[in-house]
Amino acid sequence: MRKRKAYHQLTIDDRMIIQAYIHDNRNITQTASRLGVNKSTVSREISKHQVTTTGLSYCSHSRLNKVGLCNGCRLRGQCRNKRHYYNYVEAHKEATRLNKASRAKPKLSPASIRLIDEIVTEGVRLGQSLHHIYVSNPLLEAICVERAIRRLCYRGDLTVKAVCCL
């Protein structure tokens, strides 16, 4: 068992251990103590990244497994019901995709970005700092935080160059 000192995302090795523990019919508490994380982390990982196969209804045999998945079910080859599996490779791919997608584009609408661009460009043209522009305009404070404006500037979404936003 390893103890983690701060928050870390699950690695592919952690996900491999989760799949092995499911296959060995171990419960979430044992898996969590092995990984050094909270039980809710393992539970969320399993529920978010389980793969469901087609079938008529949910597999009743999966209740025999402590985690509720068909990975370790001894009857999974004969079952014709909908089955739930945990695959660490697919789980890692999906987690990586979700992590990248969350930071791929700004959360602000294009109309909001245009409004921010107009206000910031005018303020920079008058020689104001980005902090002064943000604090003096209540509309900017209502739309977003100052850090979001800096990120838009650094990313090149505003007409103002990043040198002006320092």
Phi, psi and omega per residue, in radians:
M1 nan 2.311 3.092
R2 -2.012 2.553 3.130
K3 -1.787 2.335 3.094
R4 -1.731 2.433 -3.094
K5 -1.552 -0.541 -3.120
A6 -2.420 3.040 -3.131
Y7 -1.160 2.281 3.054
H8 -2.393 2.549 3.055
Q9 -1.316 2.679 3.117
L10 -1.188 2.388 3.112
T11 -1.607 3.045 3.111
I12 -1.153 -0.545 3.073
D13 -1.159 -0.704 3.080
D14 -1.080 -0.749 3.133
R15 -1.160 -0.588 3.086
M16 -1.141 -0.692 3.104
I17 -1.145 -0.713 3.099
I18 -1.031 -0.812 -3.140
Q19 -1.112 -0.703 3.131
A20 -1.142 -0.696 3.123
Y21 -1.196 -0.616 3.056
I22 -1.120 -0.766 -3.141
H23 -1.117 -0.600 3.116
D24 -1.440 0.073 3.085
N25 1.114 0.687 3.077
R26 -1.660 2.743 -3.081
N27 -1.537 3.066 -3.067
I28 -1.160 -0.618 -3.141
T29 -1.089 -0.762 3.119
Q30 -1.141 -0.718 3.128
T31 -1.117 -0.778 -3.123
A32 -1.129 -0.711 3.135
S33 -1.189 -0.574 3.087
R34 -1.149 -0.699 -3.117
L35 -1.455 -0.318 -3.100
G36 1.349 0.550 3.114
V37 -2.177 3.061 3.119
N38 -1.334 2.707 3.121
K39 -1.078 -0.602 -3.122
S40 -1.152 -0.528 3.098
T41 -1.111 -0.801 3.133
V42 -1.172 -0.737 -3.139
S43 -1.083 -0.780 3.105
R44 -1.119 -0.703 3.137
E45 -1.065 -0.786 -3.122
I46 -1.171 -0.785 -3.087
S47 -1.234 -0.583 -3.132
K48 -1.310 -0.556 -2.975
H49 -2.069 0.463 3.070
Q50 -1.475 2.562 -3.127
V51 -1.829 2.313 -3.123
T52 -1.924 2.284 3.059
T53 -1.678 2.870 -3.094
T54 -1.266 2.717 3.121
G55 2.973 3.122 -3.065
L56 -1.413 -0.785 -3.127
S57 -2.548 3.094 -3.131
Y58 -1.233 2.573 -3.097
C59 -1.189 2.132 3.128
S60 -1.364 -0.365 -3.140
H61 -1.276 -0.411 -3.099
S62 -1.159 -0.313 3.075
R63 -1.216 -0.337 3.072
L64 -1.223 -0.532 3.100
N65 -1.348 2.452 -3.076
K66 -1.151 -0.512 -3.098
V67 -1.577 -0.355 3.122
G68 1.600 0.295 3.116
L69 -1.978 2.816 -3.095
C70 -1.527 0.038 -3.120
N71 -0.988 -0.785 -3.081
G72 -1.786 0.162 -3.089
C73 -1.270 2.282 -3.124
R74 -1.336 -0.269 -3.110
L75 -1.823 0.198 -3.021
R76 -1.135 -0.442 3.132
G77 -1.296 -0.444 -3.111
Q78 -1.712 -0.204 -3.034
C79 -1.346 2.368 3.091
R80 -1.884 0.131 -3.131
N81 -1.524 3.048 3.100
K82 -1.155 2.245 -3.061
R83 -2.021 2.565 3.133
H84 -2.029 2.212 3.136
Y85 -2.194 2.740 2.993
Y86 -2.026 2.126 3.121
N87 -2.075 2.030 -3.039
Y88 -1.125 -0.558 -3.141
V89 -1.183 -0.838 3.119
E90 -1.138 -0.665 3.120
A91 -1.103 -0.721 -3.141
H92 -1.194 -0.693 3.092
K93 -1.073 -0.785 -3.126
E94 -1.164 -0.729 3.118
A95 -1.109 -0.706 3.106
T96 -1.154 -0.724 3.110
R97 -1.097 -0.779 3.135
L98 -1.138 -0.650 3.135
N99 -1.143 -0.725 3.129
K100 -1.277 -0.667 -3.097
A101 -1.161 -0.537 -3.106
S102 -1.205 -0.399 -3.129
R103 -1.957 0.176 -3.022
A104 -1.312 -0.568 -3.085
K105 -2.479 2.795 3.138
P106 -1.199 2.587 -3.136
K107 -1.415 -0.204 -3.131
L108 -1.382 2.626 3.119
S109 -1.282 2.754 3.104
P110 -1.036 -0.584 3.109
A111 -1.153 -0.699 3.109
S112 -1.158 -0.690 3.126
I113 -1.134 -0.696 3.095
R114 -1.098 -0.736 3.124
L115 -1.118 -0.776 3.090
I116 -1.061 -0.738 -3.134
D117 -1.068 -0.764 3.132
E118 -1.086 -0.818 -3.096
I119 -1.152 -0.800 -3.090
V120 -1.191 -0.732 -3.140
T121 -1.069 -0.751 3.120
E122 -1.126 -0.728 3.131
G123 -1.151 -0.723 3.117
V124 -1.153 -0.657 3.110
R125 -1.086 -0.557 3.103
L126 -1.462 -0.037 3.079
G127 1.578 0.257 -3.137
Q128 -1.477 2.673 3.053
S129 -1.396 2.825 -3.131
L130 -1.108 -0.659 3.099
H131 -1.103 -0.766 -3.140
H132 -1.139 -0.687 3.103
I133 -1.080 -0.770 -3.095
Y134 -1.166 -0.796 -3.082
V135 -1.219 -0.623 -3.074
S136 -1.423 -0.182 -3.116
N137 -2.007 1.865 -3.117
P138 -1.162 -0.388 3.114
L139 -1.167 -0.695 3.091
L140 -1.123 -0.695 3.126
E141 -1.137 -0.515 3.127
A142 -1.339 -0.509 -3.076
I143 -1.443 -0.828 -3.022
C144 -2.751 -3.060 3.091
V145 -1.732 2.879 -3.088
E146 -1.086 -0.653 -3.132
R147 -1.090 -0.609 3.112
A148 -1.132 -0.648 3.114
I149 -1.169 -0.730 3.094
R150 -1.077 -0.729 3.129
R151 -1.137 -0.690 3.080
L152 -1.067 -0.682 3.138
C153 -1.186 -0.807 -3.136
Y154 -1.139 -0.619 -3.112
R155 -1.306 -0.279 3.138
G156 1.579 0.277 3.127
D157 -1.416 -0.235 3.097
L158 -1.890 2.731 -3.141
T159 -1.289 -0.321 3.111
V160 -1.295 2.405 3.134
K161 -1.334 2.726 -3.084
A162 -1.135 -0.431 3.126
V163 -1.129 -0.601 -3.136
C164 -1.287 -0.335 -3.046
C165 -1.605 0.074 -3.097
L166 -1.307 nan nan
